[in-house]
Amino acid sequence: MLKELQKKRSDLKDISEESKEKRNTLNAEASALAAKRNDLNKKTKDLINEAQELKVLRDEINEKVSEYKNKRDDTNAKANELFAKADSIRKQSNLGGPSIKALRKDIDRLEFAQQTEVLSTTKERELVGKITQLQKQYQVKKVQLESNSELKTLLDEAQKIRDEASEFHTELAEYARQAQEYHEKMIAAFKEADRTRAESDVAHREFVKAQEAADEQHKAFINAQKEIRDLDKEIFKLKKKDKEGKSRVVKSELQKDAKSIFEKFKGGAKLTTEDLMTLQRSGLV
């Protein structure tokens, strides 16, 4: 019985040590996963904050886009009104046809082609003829405009306002570019935050799994320790009982020897030192 209990205790000791080792390994794994999860959560939070800041910047720039769009459109509307008045004056003064600005642009374009392109004699003659014709129209238009101060003033004012609208458009385009840049960076930050959040979720699930497994191993360790303590009590009782039994046997044998020695003593036999010690241990003397 005692040997069986001792073997069972030895087996439980092995189970306890194995469970303890597994528990410690799983706890270390859970701790590492928790640290990874926390780092990813922090990174996700930082990315979301960055994305929110970019969103604020984008919205502020979009307000500028809206502001300069309104300025451009309002300024263009004013210029269009003046150009419409100029067209009305042209019609009233029989000054139809292309504007002096359009004529100057066509002349410059054709002269540039004449200077840079390789042309046949016929093509070059045709080109020179067109340039000459346009230059005549330009001079006529110039004289007409200079003779009509009201139209000239109106066109100059309209062009000045149109140039101002063009400047507003240039600033609008730059603000729109900046807003788009902030928008793209914001989208990238949100996407990266989604990716790190997904990684964090995976790490958390693995952490819970490892922690639960560690808890199971800890329970197994605690149960094994409890069983060992219970077995130790039983083993102690058995050993005590066995010791007491052996003690009674020894005492019984000792008393038998003492009685035999005592009988010899009463018969006049001489006792040795060992005989006297036996009598003392037995309590007979």
Summary of the structure (lengths in Angstrom):
residues: 285
radius of gyration: 55.7
end to end distance: 40.3
largest distance: 177.3
contacts: 756
relative contact order: 0.12
helix: 92%
strand: 0%
